[in-house]
Amino acid sequence: MLFALPGIEGIHLFAGVRPHENKRLKWSAVKKEMIHIGPDVAKTRFQRFVTVEPNLTAWIEKYKSSGMIVTGSGLQRRIVRMRKHANIDQWSPDVLRHCFAI
């Protein structure tokens, strides 16, 4: 069984943006070369700019054109399904973000 990872998961995985920030993120803040995390989105309430690495560019192009940033329960349901399929019992909400830092 394969699981699609829509735009928001790509932003977690390939840009290291926090899950709660992704929930407030709008496509208008996502540009080809950077993502603007505004003070209204940022956990710390300070704006910052995240560089878009080449592996995220294609991801953004695909999902930005669809108009969807998937958030909330839809995202959580997909993560739960992936975890069950992979027999993963413990999961940090920041695990995809932390993968970016490795």
C-alpha positions in Angstrom: 0.0 0.0 0.0 1.3 3.4 -1.0 0.5 6.7 0.8 0.5 10.0 -1.0 2.3 12.8 0.9 0.7 16.1 -0.1 2.3 19.5 -0.1 2.3 20.0 3.7 4.2 16.8 4.4 6.8 17.8 1.7 7.2 21.1 3.5 7.7 19.2 6.8 10.2 16.8 5.3 12.2 18.9 2.9 12.1 22.3 4.6 11.9 21.5 8.3 8.9 23.7 9.0 7.1 22.9 12.3 3.7 21.0 12.1 1.8 23.8 13.8 3.3 26.4 11.4 2.3 24.3 8.4 -1.3 24.3 9.6 -1.3 28.1 9.4 0.8 28.3 6.2 -0.7 29.7 3.0 0.5 28.9 -0.5 1.0 32.7 -1.0 3.9 32.4 1.5 5.5 29.6 -0.5 7.8 30.8 -3.3 10.1 29.0 -5.7 13.3 29.8 -3.7 11.9 30.4 -0.2 9.1 30.0 2.2 8.1 33.0 4.3 7.1 32.0 7.8 5.4 35.2 9.0 4.9 36.3 12.6 1.3 35.2 12.5 2.5 31.7 11.5 5.7 31.2 13.4 5.8 29.4 16.8 8.1 32.2 18.1 6.0 35.0 16.5 9.2 36.2 14.7 9.2 36.0 10.9 11.8 33.9 9.2 12.6 32.7 5.7 13.2 29.1 4.8 15.3 28.2 1.8 13.6 25.9 -0.7 16.0 23.1 -1.5 16.0 21.5 -5.0 14.2 18.4 -3.8 11.3 20.5 -2.6 10.9 22.5 -5.8 9.1 19.7 -7.7 6.9 19.0 -4.7 5.8 22.6 -4.4 5.1 22.9 -8.2 2.9 19.8 -8.1 0.8 20.7 -5.1 0.8 24.5 -5.4 -0.9 24.1 -8.8 -3.6 21.9 -7.1 -4.4 24.7 -4.6 -4.2 22.4 -1.7 -2.2 22.5 1.5 -3.6 19.6 3.5 -4.0 20.3 7.2 -5.8 19.2 10.3 -7.5 15.8 10.7 -6.8 14.8 7.1 -3.1 15.0 7.7 -3.4 13.2 11.0 -5.4 10.4 9.5 -2.8 9.8 6.8 0.0 9.8 9.4 -1.9 7.3 11.5 -2.5 5.0 8.5 1.2 5.2 7.6 2.3 4.4 11.1 -0.1 1.4 11.4 1.1 0.1 8.0 4.7 0.4 9.1 4.1 -1.0 12.6 5.4 2.2 14.2 4.0 2.6 17.7 5.8 5.8 18.8 5.7 8.9 16.7 6.7 12.5 17.5 4.7 15.2 15.7 8.0 16.7 14.7 9.5 13.6 13.2 9.2 14.7 9.5 10.7 18.1 10.5 13.5 16.4 12.3 14.3 14.2 9.3 15.1 17.4 7.4 17.8 18.3 9.9 19.7 15.0 9.6 
